[in-house]
Amino acid sequence: MIGNLNHVAIAVPDLNAAILQYQNVFGAFVTSPQDLPEHGVRIAVVNLSNTKIELITPLGEDSPIQKFLKTHPQGGIHHLCYEVPDIKAALQQLQAAGLQVIGDGTPKLGYQEKPVLFFNPKDALGVLIELEEVRTAEVQGPLKHISPLHTAYKSSIHSLEGVEGVEVDVETDFRQLTPPDNMEGN
């Protein structure tokens, strides 16, 4: 039922410091911070070749991340997110297996407006599990050209290699071609 690991979420008390650490120490590309008020969090995403790391910090005192940071003041791994093709079918399957959904079972929109659900860690080996619906894109006819959508295009290379008719250019560093004002915070 579950697909790929979509991301590992790390709760952090200082999002800007965490972004700088991933950029300067690990040499990773990190997206600009984005508020997700429905979830009470602000996030930045570290794009890796095979998954993502979601850096999360609370938006307010009633945020679930604020509660997590009270017991883990330096931060830490908060949850794992798995991809599913149909979140409602996955919900039914996991509930039938005895897992308790957090909330009323209505998916909320998460990062990039994708439906998400969380499941109680007591039912999942002590780990908070998030499911994110990721549907396969339908393409009409062959693709003639693919352009990187952001400066972390190298993180997409492995997912495009081996696709018939797709040539991946790894020599161009689009960060050098991106105006500095578009790179603020990255």
N, C-alpha and C positions, 0 to 999 in steps of 0.2 A: 504494500500500500504506500509506504513512504518512499519518496524519491531521494534525491541528493540532499546532502547537508547544505542548506542555504547560507546559514551564518552561525557564528558563535557570538553571543552578546556578552560584552564586558561592561559592567556598571563601573563608572568612574566618578570621583568627586569633583574633578576639574577636567572638563572636556577639552579645553584649549591645551592644557599640559599633555593630555593623552594624545591629541592630534600631533603635537610637536614631537613627542616621543616616537610615534610610528613613522613620521616623516624623516626626522633627523637621525634616529638610532637605527631603524630598520629599513629606511629608504623606500617606504611604501607611499603610494598615492592615497590620500584620504579626501573624501568628498567634503564640501562645505557643510557646516552644521545645518540641520533642518529640524524644526519643531514639529512634533506630533502631539498636539494638545489633547486629542481623544485618548491617548495613552499616558499623558502626563510626563512626556519625556522629550529631550532634545537629543538627536543622534548625529553621528558622523560615521561614514562607512569606509572601511579599509578594504580596497579591492585587491584580492589575491588571484592567482591563476586558476585555482580550483574551488574557491569559496570566498566568503567575506567575513570580516570581523565587524560587528556593529558596536561602536562605542556609545554608551548611553549614560545620560545624566538626568537628574530630575528637573522638571519645570517648576515644581512647587512642593510644599510640605506634604500634600496628600498624594504625591506620586508614589507608586509602588517601588520605584527605584530609591526614593528617599528612605523608605522603610528598610530596604535592603542595605543601604549604606549606613544606617544606624547600627546594624549588627556586623557590618563589614566596612569599617570606615575608610580603609585604603582601596576599596573596590574589589572586584573579582568577577569570575564567570557567573553570569546571571541566568542565561538560558541557552538552549540549543534550538535551532529552527530547521525544520525539515520541509521539503517541497512536497506538495501533493497536487494531483491534477484536478481533483474535485473536493473542495473543502467540506461540503455538506455530506458527501458519501463517507469521507474520512471521519467526520464527527460521529456519524451513526455507527461506523465500525468500531471506533475506540470506545464509545459509550457502551456498546454491546459487550465489549471485552472488559468493562468495569472501570474504565478511566473516567475521572470526573473533570468536566470542562469548567474552566474558570469563567464566571459570568453566566449569562442566560443561554449561551449557545449560538447567539447571533454573531456572525463574523464582523469584526471591525476592520476598517481600512488601515493598513500599515504603511510601511515605506513603499514608495512608488505606487500608492493606491491599490495595493493587492490585499485581498481578504485574508485575515489571520485569526487564529484561535489559540488560546493557551490552555494547557492541561496541568492539573494539580501534581506537584512533584511527589507527593506521597504515593501516587499510583504509578510513577515512572522512575523507579530506582533512585528517588531523591533528587531528580533533575526536572526543573521546569521546562516543559516542552512547548514550543510554538510550532504550529503548522501554518504554512503560507501557500495559498493557491497559486500555482504557476502553470499557466496553460501554454500548450505548444502553439506557436504562431502558425497561422495558415498563410501560405504564400501562393500567389497566383502567378504561375510560370516561373522560369528560372531567374535567379538574381544576377543582374549584370554588374553591379558595383556595390561595395560595402564601404562606408566611411565610418571612422571612429566617432562616437558621439561624445566622448570626453577624453581628457588627457591620460587616462589610465587604460588606453587601448591595449597595452601589452597584456593586461589581465584577461583580455578576451581571446588572445591568440590561441591558447590550447583548445578552447571550445570551437574554434573555426578550422583548426588544422584537420585535414582529412576530409573536409566537406567537398564533394565533387564540384569542380568549377570555381572554387574560391581560392584565390591567391592571397596570402597574407604577407604584407610588407612590414618587416620588423626593423628596417633601417631608419625610418623616419621617426624622429622624436618630436611629436606634436607639441610637447611642452615648450619647445624652443620657438614654435610658430604661434603660440597662443599669446595674445596681448597680456601684459602684466596685470591689468585691472581685472581680467577674467580669472586670474590665478590667485586672487586675494583669498587668504585663509586656507589655501591648498598647498 
